[in-house]
Amino acid sequence: MAERKFVLFILINMKSELVVDVQQEDVSIALLEDGRLVSLQKESRNIAYAVGDLYLAKVKKIMPGLNAAFLDVGYDKDAFLHYLDLGPQFSSYSRFINEAMADKKKVPNISKFKLDPDISKQGSIGEVIQPGQQLLVQIAKEPISSKGPRLTTEISFTGRYMVLMPFGDKISISQKIKSTEEKIRLRQLMSSIKPKGFSVIVRTSAENKRVAELNNEMRTLVKYWEESIAKMQRSQSPALIFEEESRMVSVIRDIFSPTFENIYVNEAEAFTQIQNYVGLIAPENKDIVKIYAKDTPIFDHFNITRQIKSSFGKTVSFKSGAYIIIEHTEALHVIDVNSGNRSKASNDQETNALDVNLKAADEIARQLRLRDMGGIIVIDFIDMNKAEHRQTLFDHMKEIMANDRARHNILPLSKFGLMQITRQRVRPALDITTTETCPSCFGKGEVQPSILFTDKLEEKLEYLVNSLKVKKFILYIHPYVEAYVKKGMFSLYGKWKRKFGRGFKVVPDEALAYLEYRVIDQSGKEIDLKEESDMSTSQSKNRVRIKNRDKEEN
């Protein structure tokens, strides 16, 4: 019991921080616990067909064998709608949508709308929808691999404290709220502020919140619904009807915790959005949002780039020389546990196997969150003969997976030593390539002399300053090259400063390959300096060799 209290004390005092890296194309959000990367989410800034978005779609074809339909939402592949994803209140929903589309000058009032009985769970989709019919649908799963998005007509609007669903009249309270008195308070409060015609799921974060805060969010979510219906009436399918104001804020909404000590953001606009959101939901924590204004890339500063490089490869090492190998298929993830040089660490093979398996379980739980792996995960642990050791491993995996927000199910080890896990999958697994394409030959197999790389950089600087007239910029290069450029009292960096002026900086970037570089101007935009000659050098050499070989053969 004493040991459990100690572990709980460590967890409570764990330092949690969010680091937000905003780039032109995407936003990366890293969750650190005591400086260790445990979660990484990457969102495109122009993402389409994201979970929660509403679309006006047209039914293209019915598939009785699948009891499903394919709909056109504007994506390359038709979207999939199963009968069970229609929701029990589909009759009410369908009648409401038909009335709204029939009279586009008037927005129906759902509070005065009479609800129909629930549809049968064993029904057929061909009985309730027809080809050509227009439906307001919500993305339930993003497009994955060759599959289009998965849809639902059971529409919901998610806030910080609650989830609002039209065509119902139920109030559900999160099971994580343990206090009976608080559950009664929230149920009574929701009954007084909830409009008729809506169901509400009260989230854990609503615990002990004031009525004014909950009422404000309720009004906001109802407004989203009303605006969506009004926009639907003005639109022709396929059309995007509703999306979150900021994908970045929606991600932070889902992972935000009052225990966060800091949230660092490297862009002013994103900083303002996040600070306003935190100020709205947790005013006392508004000051934890901080702007990062240093020249060093934000992920380098917090040692995240290095952790990404070491955590996203096919082989992932952890303590004591053991490692895991992760393989992906479209429907399955396979993880193999290997002891490495640990096999020589102990004469007791059974104890050694248990020790490696427990440490591997910790790393696997981290990898599932880090890569957002979903679907079926099969883990091949090191064989253990004792039943109590297999039970210990199973209990340990359940314990460390308890903090995983995604729905999951863990099965005990089979007689072959395999553990099966199913984990909720709503978007593609995050797959980051850790190998680097040679920036000198672009994967062709030959590189230019590395000693001449600084000569090339000097040419680029001269072109920037004298030809493009760009005076203020940052040149990012690999840390090893940066150390070489700045070494000594009479460094290359000093020479360049004297030659081209003091308006530019040379900054190390761990994300770059050894002979790679990039230039960011004063406004934060990247300047493309790659010339055709950079890419064609190795190709021209190859062509010369082929010609010479042809001459020799002739």
N, C-alpha and C positions, 0 to 999 in steps of 0.2 A: 504493500500500500504506500509505503514511504517513497518507493521508486516512482510510482505513478504520480504522486504529488510533485515530485521534482521535475518530471517531464512536463506536467501541466504548467509549472512555473516558468520553464524555459519557453514554452509556446506563447504564454501570455506576454512575455517580455521580448518577443521577437520583433525586430525592427522591420517594418514594411514600408516600401517606397514605390512610387510609380515614376517611370521615366518615359516621356512622350517625345518621340523623334518625328518631326513634321518635315517631309520632303515634298518636292513638286508633285510627284506621282502618287505617293502613298503616305500613310501614317503608321508608325510602329509604336506599340505600347508595351513596355516591359515592366513586369512586376518583380521586385527584388525583395527577398526576405533575408535579412542580415547580409546584404550585398550579393546574395546568390540568386541567379536568374531562375524563377520557378514558372513563369508564364510569359508568353510572347504572342501578341496579336498584331497582325498586319492587315490593314484595311486600305483599299484603294480610295483615293479622294474622290474619284468619279465612279464609284461602284454602282452597278445596276443589279437588280434581282437579288437584293439583300434580304435576309430574313426579317419579316415584319412589314415589308413594303406591300402596298395595295395596288392592284392592277385591275383595269376593266378588260376582261378577256372574252373571247368567243369560243364556244365549244366546236371543235373540228370533227371529232369522231368518237363514237361510243365503242368500248371494248367489253362486251358481255362476259367473255372468258376471264378477264381480269377484274370484272365488276368495277371498272374505272373508265375515265374519259381523258382524252388528250385535248388541251386547250391552247389557243394561240395567245401568248402574252407579249409577242414581239421578239422573243429570243430565237436563236438559230434552230434550236430543238423545241418541239412541242412540250408544254408543261403537263405534268401528270396529276390527276385528281382522282383519288380513290373514293369509293362510296362511304367508307368509314370516316373520311375527312370532310364530309359534308356537314357533319354536326347534327345532333338530334333536332335542332330547331330549323332545319332546312326549309320546311314548308312555309314557316313564317318569313324567313329570310327571302325565299324566292318570290313570294307574293309582294313583299315590300319593294324589292328591286324592280319587279315588273311594273308596279304602280309608279315608282319614281321615274322610270324611263318612259312610261306612257305619257305622263304629264310633266314636262321638263320645266314648266314655269312655276311649279309649286314643290317645295321640299317637304316630304311627308314628316309628320311628327311621330317619332317612335313611341312616345309616352302615351299617345292616344290610339296606338295600333294594337289591335286584338291579336294575341298569339294563338297559333294553331297547335294541335297536339303534336308530340314528337313523332318523327318518322321511325319505322321499324329498323332495328339493327341488322336484321336478316334480309333487308330489301334489296332490290336490284336498281342499279344506277340508271338503266334505261327507262325506268318507271317515273323518274323524277326530273331528268334533264334530257334535252333533245339537241341534236346538231344544229348549229346556228344560233343557239341561245346565248345571250350575254350574261355574264356573271361577274360580280365583284369578288375577287379572290385575293388571298394573302399568301405571300411566299413562306412556306413552312421549312423548306430546305433549299439551299442555294444550288445552282447547277454544279454537278460533280462529274468530272471526266466527260464521258460521252452522253450523260443524262441531262435532260432539261430540269428546270426547277420543279419541286413538288409543292402542290398547292393545298389550301384548305379554304372552305367558305365559312368556317367557324372563326369569325373575325375577332381580333382582340387588340387593344391599345395598352401598351405597357408604360407605366410610370415608375417613379422611385418607390412609392408606397403601395401601389395597387395595380391590378390589371382589370380593365373595363371591357366587358363583352356584351354587345347588343343582342336582343332577342332572348332574354331570360329574366329571372327575378330572384336569383340565388345570391347568397352572401357566404363566401368560404373564407376561413381564416387559416393562415399558415400554421402547419403543425409544429414548426420550430418555436412558436410562441407558446411557452409552457404555462404561463399564469392563467388560471381559469378566470380570475377577475378581469384581467386585461382582455381576454377573448370576449367576455360579455360586454365590456365597455366598447370595444371596437365594433362588435355586431350591432349594438344599439346605435352607435354613432353613424355607422354606414346606413342603417335603416332610415335615419333622419335626413341624410344628405343625398342618398342615391336616387336619381330620377327613375321613374317607372319605365320598364322595358329593358333594363340593363341588369346583367349579373356582374358581381365584383368578387375578385380574389384579393384578399388583403395580404400583402407581402410582409416578411419579417421586419423590414425596416420601418414599418408603421407603428411598431411597438412604442408606447408611451408618447406618441406624437399628439400635438394639439389639434383640435377640431378645425381651426383655421387653416393649418397646413394641409390637412387631408381634403378639406373642402375646395381649396384652391386647385389642387391637382385633379380632383374629380371634375371640376368645371373645365379645366384644360383638356382632359381626355374626351369629355362630351363634345367640346368644341371641335376636336380633331374629327370625330365621327360626322358631325353636321357639315363641316367643310368638305369632307370626303364625298359625301352624298351629293352635295351641290356641284362639286367638280365632275363627278361621274355623269351627272345629267348634261353637262356641257361637252362631254368627250365622246369620241368614237373609238371603239376597240380596234387594236390593242392600245392601251394608254396607261401611263403611270398616274395613279390617283393620289397616293400619299407616300411620303418617305420621311424619315427622321430629319430634323433640321440639320443635324451634324452627326455623321457616322461616328466621329471621334467621341462626342459626348455620350452617344448611346452605348458605346463600348465601356466607357468609364462608369456610366450609370450601373451597368451590370456587375462590375468588379469593385466598385468603390466600397471602402470600409472606413468607419470612423477611426479605426486603429492606424490608418496611414499617417506616417510622420511627415512625409514630404511628397509633393507631386511636382516634378521638374518638367518644364516645357521650353522648347527652343524656338518658338515662333510667337510673336506678339498677339496676333489675332486668335490663335488657338489658346494662348494663355488667358486672354480675356473671356473666351467662351467657357473654358473649364472653371475659371475662378467664379464667374457668374453662376454656373451650375452648382458648384460646391457651396457658394454663398446662399443659394436658394434652399438646398436640402440639408445643409449642416453649417449654418452661419458661424458657429464657433470654430469651425475648421477652415475658414476661408483663407487664412494666412498661410496654410501649408502649401498652397499653389505658388510656385516660384518660377520666375523667368530665368532661363539659362542663356547667357549672352556671350560666353567665351567662344574663341575661334576654334578650339579643339572640338571635333564632333562629339555630340552629347553622349552617344553610346560608347565612344572611346573613353571619355572622362569617367564614366561609371563602370568601366571594365565589362561592358555588356557585349561589345563586338568580339572580344576574345572568348567569352563564354558561349556565344552563338557558334563560333568557329569550332569549338571543342564539343558542342552538344548536338549538332545537327548532321553529323556524318553517319555513314552506315554503321561504323563501329564507334561505340561510346565507352570510354574507360572510366572507372571509378576507383575508390580507395583500394589499396593493397594489391594493385596489379590486375584485378579481375576486370572483365569487360562484357558488354552485351552487343549483339549484332541485330540490327533492325532491318527487316525487309518488308516492302509494301506491295500489295496487289490492289486491284480496284475494290474488292470486297473484304480483304483480309490483311491484317498486319501480323507478322511472325517475329517473335523476339527469342533469341537464343542466348542463354547465360553460359559464360565460360569462366573458369576459375583462373586462367592465365598462370602466372608463377605462384599463385596461392597454393597450388597442389603440393608444393614443397614446404609450406609454412607449418604444417602440423602432421604428426604421425597418425592422428585420429581422423580418418577420411570422412566419417559421418559428421563430426563436429565442424570440420572444415567446410563441408558442403552446406550445412545449415547456415554457417556464418556468411558465406558468399551469397547464398540465396536471399538472406534477409537484407544484405546491403544492395543486392540487385533489385529487390522489390522496391526499396526506397528510390533508386534511380529510375526504375520503370514507371512508378507513379508520377515522378517529376516529368519524365519524357511524355507521358500521355497528356498532361496538362500543357507542356511546353509546345508540343507539335499539334495539339488539338486532335489527336488521333481518335477516330470513331469507328463504329461498326464492330466487327469481331476481331479480338486480339488474342492470339494463342502464344503462350509463353512456355518455352522448354527450359525448365529449371534443372539444375544438377540433381541427379537421382539421389533420393534419401530412403533408407530402408526402414527407419523407425516411423511408426504412425504418428507418434506424438510430435515428431519434428515436422512432418507434413502439416499437421493441424496448427502448429505454431506459425508456420509460414503463411497458411491461409488466414489465420486471425490477424497476423501482422499486416498483410496486404489489405484486409478490410479496414483496419484501423487507419492506415496512412492514406487510403482512398476516401476516407470520410470527408475530407476537406475539398474534394473535387466537386465543383458545382454541377458538372454534367451528370445526367442520370446514367447509372451504370449498374451492372450485375456481375458478381464474381462467383465462379464455381470452384469447389474444392479440387485439389490436384487429382488427376486420374491415375490409374495404375501405371501409366507410362510416364508419369512425372510432368504432365502437361496441365497448365492452368488456363482456363478460358474466361475471358472478360468481354462483355458487351458494353459499349459506351456510346452514349448519344452522339449522333453525327448530324450536324445541320449545315456544315460547310466543309469544303475540302480540307484535308489535313495540311498543316503548314509544313512545306518541304523546302528547306533552304539549302542550296548547293554550297558546300564548303570548299570544294576544289576550285582552283583559279585557272582561267584560261590565260595563257601567256600573252601579255599585251604587246609584245614585240613581234611575234610571228602569228598571233591570232589563231593558235592551234595547229599551225602548219608543220611544226616540228623543228624550226630553226629560229634562232634569235639573233638580233643584231648585237654587236659587242657591247656588253654591259658597261664597260669603262667609258663608252661614248654617250651614255644616257644623259649625263649632265650637260654635254655639249648640245644635245637635242633640246633639253630644257631651256638652255640659254637662248637658243634660236627661237623657241616659243615665246619667251619673255620679250625678246626684241621685236617679234611680230606683234605681240599684244600692245606694247608700249608705243612703238614707232609707227606701225601700220594701222592698227585698230584704234589707236589713241585711247586705250584703256589704262588709266593711271592707278586706280585703286582696285585691288582684287586680292584673293587668297589662292595660293597655289598649294594644293594638297598632294602629298607624296607619301610613299611608304616610310614608316618610322626609321628603317635602316638607312634609306637614302637621305632622309632628313638629317640624320645624325652625321652622315658623311658630308653633306652640303654645309653644315654649320660647324664642323670640327675646326679647332685651331683658332689662333688669334686673327690670322689673315685667311678667313674662310671664303668659300665660294659665295656664300650668302652675302658677306660683306662686300665682295667684289660686285655682285649683282645690284646691291643697294646703291653703290656709288655710280654704277653705269646707268641704271634704269630709274633711279629715284627711290624714295622711301615710302611710296604709296602702296606697296604690296607686302604680303607676308607669306612665309613658307611654313606650313603647318602639317604635322604628321597625321595620317589617317590609317588606322589599322585595317579598315575594310578594303583597302586597295591592295592589288598584287604588287610584287616586288618592283617591276619597272612600269608601273601604271601611274597616271597622274590625272588630276582634274582641276579646273579653274572655276572659281565662283566670283562673280562680280560684286560690286557694292550693293546692288539690290537683292542679292541672294540667288540670282539665276546663273546656271552653268553655261560656260562658253565652250563650245565644241571646237577643239583645235586639232582633231585628228585629220590628217591629210591622206590623200590617196597613196602617197609614197610610203607612209607608215605601214599600210596594209599590204602593199604590193611588193615590198622588198624581197620577202622570202619567195613570193610567187615568181618574180622575175629570175631569181637565182635558179629556181627549179626549171624554168623554161630554158635557161642557158645550159643547164646540165643535160636536159633531154636532147637539145640540139647537138651538143658535143658527143653524146652517146650515139646519136643517129649517124654522125660523121664517122665515128670509129667503126660502127657496124657496116657502113657502106665501103 
